[in-house]
Amino acid sequence: MQRVCFLLKVREDKLAEYRERHAAVWPEMLAALSATGWHNYSLFLRDDGLLVGYLETEDFDAALAGMAATEVNARWQAEMAPFFESLDGTRPDEAMKPLTEVFHLA
């Protein structure tokens, strides 16, 4: 199982709405994530907008590709894009660059 961690930056003026949106993620989005191999997926948000994501998956590239092929993901990414800084025209899920794991205590 791959453990994947990534960082994004949520605009400070959008923090409250970002939290609200993630308190009520669409059921079809949750189902798509599970069906495409996203497990133990968590998002952590700091007050300055730093977002840390963590998930476990068999194959991160396949999990990303699986979600990219869904209609619900296209809608979700379009709605979420305005919440982030420095996307430079990419979707939020395209900006998720995994960090290199340097230590793990099992």
Backbone bond lengths (Angstrom), bond angles and torsions (degrees), N, CA, C in turn:
res aa  C-N    CA-C-N  psi(-1)  N-CA   C-N-CA  omega(-1)  CA-C   N-CA-C  phi
1 M - - - 1.457 - - 1.526 108.20 -
2 Q 1.305 116.98 129.07 1.468 122.62 175.78 1.525 109.37 -83.84
3 R 1.331 116.65 134.68 1.466 122.05 170.38 1.517 105.78 -101.47
4 V 1.332 116.65 128.31 1.465 121.64 -175.67 1.521 108.53 -124.61
5 C 1.332 115.67 131.16 1.458 122.29 175.63 1.523 107.77 -127.13
6 F 1.329 116.23 138.92 1.462 120.82 179.85 1.526 109.75 -144.44
7 L 1.328 115.39 160.91 1.464 122.66 178.62 1.521 109.95 -120.64
8 L 1.315 115.79 143.24 1.466 123.40 169.17 1.520 106.37 -140.47
9 K 1.321 116.69 170.09 1.471 120.80 -179.48 1.522 108.83 -125.50
10 V 1.331 116.21 116.00 1.462 123.00 176.95 1.522 108.26 -86.33
11 R 1.316 115.85 136.85 1.468 120.08 177.99 1.531 109.29 -61.15
12 E 1.318 115.79 134.74 1.465 119.68 -176.58 1.528 112.67 -61.52
13 D 1.324 117.70 -31.32 1.463 120.03 179.45 1.526 112.50 -76.62
14 K 1.334 117.24 -3.06 1.473 121.75 -178.53 1.531 112.46 -116.38
15 L 1.329 117.97 5.71 1.462 120.69 -174.18 1.529 113.08 -59.36
16 A 1.310 117.74 -47.56 1.469 120.46 -177.41 1.524 110.78 -62.17
17 E 1.316 117.01 -45.25 1.465 119.24 -179.66 1.527 111.29 -67.81
18 Y 1.332 117.12 -36.18 1.465 120.62 177.37 1.531 109.77 -60.30
19 R 1.320 116.80 -44.60 1.471 120.79 178.29 1.532 110.62 -61.95
20 E 1.336 116.45 -43.06 1.464 120.92 179.26 1.523 111.28 -60.58
21 R 1.333 116.46 -45.27 1.469 120.62 -179.29 1.529 110.99 -60.78
22 H 1.324 116.25 -37.98 1.455 118.71 -177.84 1.530 112.83 -83.57
23 A 1.298 118.31 -10.43 1.463 121.68 171.67 1.527 110.16 -78.25
24 A 1.336 116.32 -13.61 1.468 120.97 -177.74 1.534 110.36 -140.83
25 V 1.322 116.36 54.98 1.465 120.47 178.15 1.528 108.15 -63.37
26 W 1.334 115.29 137.59 1.464 120.70 -178.77 1.522 111.02 -55.59
27 P 1.316 118.23 135.71 1.468 121.07 178.29 1.529 112.67 -56.13
28 E 1.322 118.04 -36.78 1.471 119.66 179.73 1.531 111.80 -70.21
29 M 1.326 117.13 -26.82 1.464 120.30 175.32 1.528 109.50 -72.19
30 L 1.308 117.45 -44.06 1.459 121.55 177.14 1.530 110.80 -59.64
31 A 1.324 116.82 -42.59 1.465 121.29 179.33 1.525 110.71 -64.27
32 A 1.328 117.09 -41.70 1.468 120.71 179.88 1.525 110.96 -64.79
33 L 1.323 117.83 -41.96 1.460 120.93 177.83 1.530 110.70 -59.42
34 S 1.303 116.37 -47.83 1.468 120.27 179.20 1.521 111.46 -62.37
35 A 1.322 116.84 -43.67 1.469 121.41 -177.13 1.525 112.71 -66.53
36 T 1.337 116.98 -25.91 1.465 119.85 -177.28 1.530 113.10 -100.53
37 G 1.338 116.13 12.26 1.462 119.38 170.30 1.509 116.95 95.50
38 W 1.336 118.72 17.65 1.462 121.91 176.54 1.534 107.44 -90.33
39 H 1.322 116.82 118.05 1.468 121.55 -178.30 1.521 109.45 -127.86
40 N 1.330 114.80 151.71 1.466 121.14 176.65 1.537 110.46 49.29
41 Y 1.327 115.93 44.15 1.467 123.29 -174.89 1.519 109.34 -87.03
42 S 1.328 116.08 125.45 1.460 122.26 179.52 1.518 110.11 -134.03
43 L 1.322 115.58 148.48 1.458 122.63 171.35 1.521 107.86 -122.97
44 F 1.325 116.01 134.62 1.457 122.41 178.02 1.517 107.19 -121.44
45 L 1.332 116.96 131.01 1.458 121.61 -175.31 1.521 110.98 -122.17
46 R 1.324 115.53 123.67 1.460 121.80 176.76 1.525 108.26 -87.37
47 D 1.330 117.50 158.03 1.462 122.42 -177.01 1.529 114.18 -62.66
48 D 1.335 117.41 -21.16 1.470 119.52 177.81 1.531 112.34 -90.07
49 G 1.341 116.53 2.59 1.457 120.88 176.48 1.515 115.25 101.00
50 L 1.324 118.32 -5.08 1.459 119.59 177.22 1.526 108.58 -65.21
51 L 1.325 116.45 124.22 1.454 122.68 179.78 1.520 108.51 -111.99
52 V 1.325 115.74 125.71 1.453 121.91 176.32 1.524 107.19 -112.36
53 G 1.327 115.14 123.94 1.453 120.34 177.48 1.513 110.09 -109.99
54 Y 1.322 115.79 145.14 1.460 121.96 177.72 1.523 108.29 -140.08
55 L 1.326 115.98 136.49 1.453 120.75 174.57 1.514 109.91 -150.94
56 E 1.301 114.72 164.09 1.454 121.84 174.03 1.520 107.24 -122.78
57 T 1.334 115.59 138.93 1.457 120.94 -177.54 1.524 109.74 -157.66
58 E 1.294 116.58 156.57 1.464 120.78 175.87 1.520 110.83 -69.32
59 D 1.353 116.80 -37.13 1.466 121.55 -174.86 1.529 107.71 -152.52
60 F 1.332 117.48 104.88 1.461 121.38 -175.08 1.524 112.19 -61.56
61 D 1.324 117.32 -42.56 1.462 119.44 179.42 1.528 110.85 -61.76
62 A 1.326 117.02 -41.25 1.465 120.67 178.45 1.529 110.78 -67.48
63 A 1.329 117.51 -38.23 1.469 120.97 178.41 1.527 110.70 -64.16
64 L 1.337 116.48 -42.29 1.474 120.40 176.43 1.522 111.04 -63.35
65 A 1.322 116.42 -45.82 1.466 120.52 -179.15 1.519 111.02 -64.03
66 G 1.313 116.57 -39.81 1.464 120.30 178.05 1.516 111.72 -60.32
67 M 1.325 116.73 -44.85 1.469 119.97 178.38 1.530 111.06 -67.90
68 A 1.320 116.92 -39.74 1.470 120.21 -179.25 1.521 111.71 -60.57
69 A 1.324 117.30 -24.32 1.461 121.75 -179.06 1.529 113.14 -84.64
70 T 1.330 117.36 -3.90 1.469 119.54 -177.82 1.518 111.49 -96.57
71 E 1.307 115.05 146.64 1.465 121.50 177.93 1.524 110.93 -69.54
72 V 1.334 116.78 -37.55 1.457 119.82 -178.01 1.527 110.60 -64.40
73 N 1.325 117.74 -36.38 1.459 120.64 178.23 1.523 110.68 -65.86
74 A 1.322 117.61 -40.61 1.470 120.25 178.34 1.528 110.34 -58.81
75 R 1.335 116.74 -43.32 1.476 120.32 178.59 1.521 111.00 -65.94
76 W 1.349 116.98 -44.76 1.468 121.22 -178.27 1.524 110.76 -62.60
77 Q 1.331 117.18 -47.13 1.464 120.83 -178.50 1.519 111.10 -62.98
78 A 1.325 118.01 -38.85 1.467 121.36 178.06 1.526 110.67 -63.77
79 E 1.318 117.11 -38.99 1.464 120.38 179.14 1.528 112.36 -73.89
80 M 1.320 117.77 -31.51 1.458 121.57 -176.66 1.534 113.41 -85.00
81 A 1.302 118.73 -24.18 1.469 121.94 -175.41 1.532 113.45 -50.79
82 P 1.337 120.10 -43.42 1.472 119.25 -179.04 1.533 115.11 -65.13
83 F 1.312 117.38 -11.46 1.462 120.90 -178.93 1.524 113.07 -80.74
84 F 1.343 117.41 -15.49 1.460 120.70 -170.38 1.519 113.49 -108.11
85 E 1.337 114.51 149.79 1.459 122.04 172.54 1.525 108.99 -90.55
86 S 1.304 116.29 152.62 1.470 123.96 167.75 1.519 115.48 57.30
87 L 1.325 117.97 41.83 1.451 119.75 176.14 1.531 111.57 -84.03
88 D 1.314 116.83 -21.21 1.464 121.72 177.78 1.522 112.56 51.09
89 G 1.326 116.72 44.23 1.455 121.03 176.07 1.512 115.31 84.64
90 T 1.330 118.43 -3.19 1.456 120.15 178.06 1.524 109.54 -93.05
91 R 1.323 115.74 158.82 1.462 120.29 174.21 1.523 108.52 -74.40
92 P 1.342 118.18 155.82 1.466 119.35 178.00 1.523 113.04 -54.55
93 D 1.336 117.78 -40.14 1.467 118.84 -178.93 1.524 112.57 -69.66
94 E 1.329 117.54 -22.60 1.462 120.72 175.59 1.527 111.56 -79.39
95 A 1.330 116.85 -21.04 1.468 121.72 -178.65 1.531 112.19 -88.07
96 M 1.321 117.28 -4.09 1.464 121.27 -179.69 1.524 109.07 -76.37
97 K 1.313 116.87 98.72 1.466 122.44 178.60 1.523 108.22 -103.87
98 P 1.324 117.50 116.02 1.471 119.53 -177.17 1.523 112.93 -59.91
99 L 1.313 114.86 141.19 1.460 121.83 172.39 1.524 108.81 -81.20
100 T 1.306 116.75 154.84 1.462 121.36 177.53 1.518 109.50 -82.97
101 E 1.307 116.23 124.14 1.460 120.34 177.84 1.521 108.68 -74.85
102 V 1.320 116.08 128.42 1.467 120.35 179.95 1.536 112.66 -113.15
103 F 1.337 116.67 -11.40 1.457 120.23 178.87 1.514 109.03 -159.56
104 H 1.319 115.23 143.80 1.463 121.36 175.87 1.525 108.32 -150.14
105 L 1.319 117.09 127.63 1.456 122.89 174.55 1.522 107.17 -106.26
106 A 1.293 117.46 113.67 1.467 121.27 -178.53 1.507 110.82 -86.89
